[in-house]
Amino acid sequence: MDRYGLNIPDDGKYDLIALGAMVHRLDPGVVPFRKATECQIHVSGGEYNVAANLADCFRMRTAIVTALVDYPIGELIAQRIRSMGVDGIYKRFAHDGVRGPNMATVYSDRGFGVRAPVVFYNRSNEAAALLKPGDFDWDEIFGQGVRWFHSGGIFASLSETTPELIIEGMQAAHRAGAVVSFDLNYREKLWRAAGGLDRAVSTLRRIVEHVDVLVGNEEDLQKGLGIPGPEVTKTSKLDPAVFAEMISQVVAEFPRLKVVATTLREVLSSCRHRWSAVAWIDGGLYQAPTCDLDVYDRVGGGDGFAAGLFYGLMTGREPEEAVRLGWAHGALLTTFPGDTTMATLEQVEAFARGGSARIER
């Protein structure tokens, strides 16, 4: 299918394969960790979430290429991956019983009202950070037929070798004719520990040279790619003009790009957001409506948008409809606990068409 300037394969064993790190997120709800007595465990990963959303909600065939440690936390994560309908393509690591290597832990409370959520990490001796070029047989993986390959900036930040593995995977994807997407997902805490802003920019720019579809907001573009723009805190979070103004420079510097997309979110409180999305698709700019969200758990909303957008593009929808599907799915995802979807395709399509929260009888 040749649309949007992309040549998307019509079929394959997998609609999408993601490359990234798996984590388990401990969530004490609205209680801050220093007062917490219990937590929920969510299985997540910025790259994996897209594959999980596409499999569970959008009924697509997906896989995650990642590291897995053979100990109980690894078993828990593998079981959750299976339960979302995602195939695991693993490099396995043995745990030494004391120090690791480990499956990373993310700690994230939900905040409440004027109290913002707080996120911090334990990624010490993380198995995914040990991944390197040569760890996976890309010719075998792509030889089964893959329509789309996805990775992201969180995985790129983990070590000196993970960006090289991303580029190796992207090069194999292009040889196989798959579309390549990347979510900049700039995380200041992760890059600060990995060498700072200069290393982030130099690393992410090398990766984006290989990318067809880029997801990232104006802060991602400025801090992750070094694209000049206004101070993001002084502009309206819902105004697409800043994003649109930056697009011309982004596509001039990275001419392979055919799609650049982002969510637009204005945080009124931890529980109340205004939400929209915008995408530049093969020269045209398309914006979703704006809606008010009552947020249960904001984590994963951007990955929900990416999954819905990719589904729209892979199924040949009109550009505006593809953006609305991403916007609708991202909005619905914030109404569920955890980082991955609990929405149905029918709910997403109804909301994208302008549905409401009236009870369905």
NORQUIDA-V477993 format. One record per backbone hydrogen bond with DSSP energy under -1.0 kcal/mol. NH is the residue of the N-H (numbers start at 1). CO is the residue of the C=O. E is the energy in kcal/mol with one decimal. If there is no record, write none. Layout:
[[NH CO E] [NH CO E]]
This chain:
[[3 6 -1.9] [6 3 -2.8] [8 1 -2.8] [13 144 -1.2] [14 145 -2.4] [15 61 -2.7] [16 61 -1.6] [17 148 -2.2] [18 63 -2.5] [19 150 -2.4] [20 65 -1.9] [23 44 -2.7] [24 104 -2.1] [25 42 -3.8] [26 106 -2.8] [27 40 -2.5] [31 28 -1.2] [35 32 -2.1] [36 33 -1.1] [40 27 -2.8] [42 25 -2.8] [44 23 -2.4] [49 45 -3.3] [51 47 -1.1] [52 48 -2.7] [53 49 -2.7] [54 50 -2.2] [55 51 -2.0] [56 52 -2.8] [57 53 -2.0] [58 53 -1.3] [60 54 -2.3] [63 16 -1.4] [64 87 -2.5] [65 18 -3.4] [66 89 -1.9] [68 91 -2.2] [70 93 -3.0] [71 69 -1.9] [75 71 -2.2] [76 72 -2.4] [77 73 -2.3] [78 74 -2.6] [79 75 -2.2] [80 76 -2.0] [81 77 -2.3] [82 78 -2.2] [83 79 -2.1] [84 80 -1.2] [85 82 -1.9] [86 81 -1.9] [87 62 -2.1] [89 64 -2.9] [91 66 -1.9] [93 68 -2.3] [96 100 -2.2] [102 125 -2.9] [105 122 -2.3] [106 24 -2.0] [107 120 -3.1] [108 26 -2.2] [109 118 -1.5] [110 29 -3.0] [112 115 -2.1] [115 112 -2.6] [120 107 -2.2] [122 105 -2.7] [126 123 -1.1] [127 102 -2.9] [130 127 -1.7] [131 128 -1.3] [135 132 -1.8] [138 136 -1.4] [141 137 -2.3] [142 138 -3.2] [143 139 -1.4] [145 142 -1.6] [147 14 -2.0] [149 179 -3.1] [150 17 -2.5] [151 181 -1.4] [153 183 -2.9] [156 152 -1.5] [157 153 -1.3] [158 155 -1.3] [165 161 -1.9] [166 162 -2.3] [167 163 -2.4] [168 164 -2.3] [169 165 -2.6] [170 166 -2.6] [171 167 -2.5] [172 168 -2.0] [173 169 -2.3] [174 170 -2.4] [175 171 -2.0] [176 172 -1.7] [177 174 -1.1] [178 173 -2.5] [179 147 -2.2] [181 149 -3.0] [182 213 -2.1] [183 151 -1.8] [184 215 -2.6] [191 187 -2.3] [192 188 -2.5] [193 189 -1.4] [196 191 -3.4] [200 196 -1.9] [201 197 -2.6] [202 198 -2.4] [203 199 -2.4] [204 200 -2.9] [205 201 -2.3] [206 202 -1.3] [207 203 -1.6] [208 204 -2.7] [209 205 -1.1] [210 207 -2.3] [211 208 -1.7] [212 180 -2.3] [213 180 -2.0] [214 259 -2.9] [215 182 -2.6] [216 261 -2.5] [221 217 -2.5] [222 218 -2.2] [223 219 -3.0] [224 220 -2.3] [227 221 -2.2] [234 231 -2.0] [235 232 -1.2] [239 236 -1.0] [244 240 -2.9] [245 241 -2.7] [246 242 -1.5] [247 243 -1.2] [250 246 -2.1] [251 247 -2.9] [252 248 -1.4] [253 249 -2.1] [254 250 -1.9] [257 254 -1.9] [258 212 -3.0] [259 212 -1.6] [260 280 -2.3] [261 214 -2.4] [262 278 -2.6] [264 276 -3.0] [266 274 -2.5] [268 272 -1.8] [269 272 -2.0] [270 113 -3.2] [273 293 -2.0] [274 266 -2.5] [275 291 -2.8] [276 264 -2.7] [278 262 -2.5] [279 286 -2.5] [280 260 -3.3] [281 284 -3.0] [282 258 -3.4] [284 281 -1.9] [286 279 -2.7] [288 277 -2.9] [291 275 -2.1] [293 273 -3.7] [295 271 -2.1] [296 334 -2.5] [297 334 -2.1] [301 298 -1.7] [304 300 -2.2] [305 301 -2.1] [306 302 -2.3] [307 303 -2.3] [308 304 -2.1] [309 305 -2.6] [310 306 -2.8] [311 307 -2.4] [312 308 -2.2] [313 309 -2.4] [314 310 -3.0] [315 311 -1.7] [316 313 -1.3] [317 312 -2.6] [322 318 -2.4] [323 319 -2.2] [324 320 -2.1] [325 321 -2.5] [326 322 -1.9] [327 323 -2.7] [328 324 -2.9] [329 325 -2.4] [330 326 -2.6] [331 327 -2.1] [332 328 -2.4] [333 329 -2.3] [334 330 -1.1] [335 332 -1.9] [336 333 -1.5] [348 344 -2.1] [349 345 -2.7] [350 346 -2.1] [351 347 -2.4] [352 348 -2.6] [353 349 -1.4] [354 351 -1.3] [355 350 -1.9]]
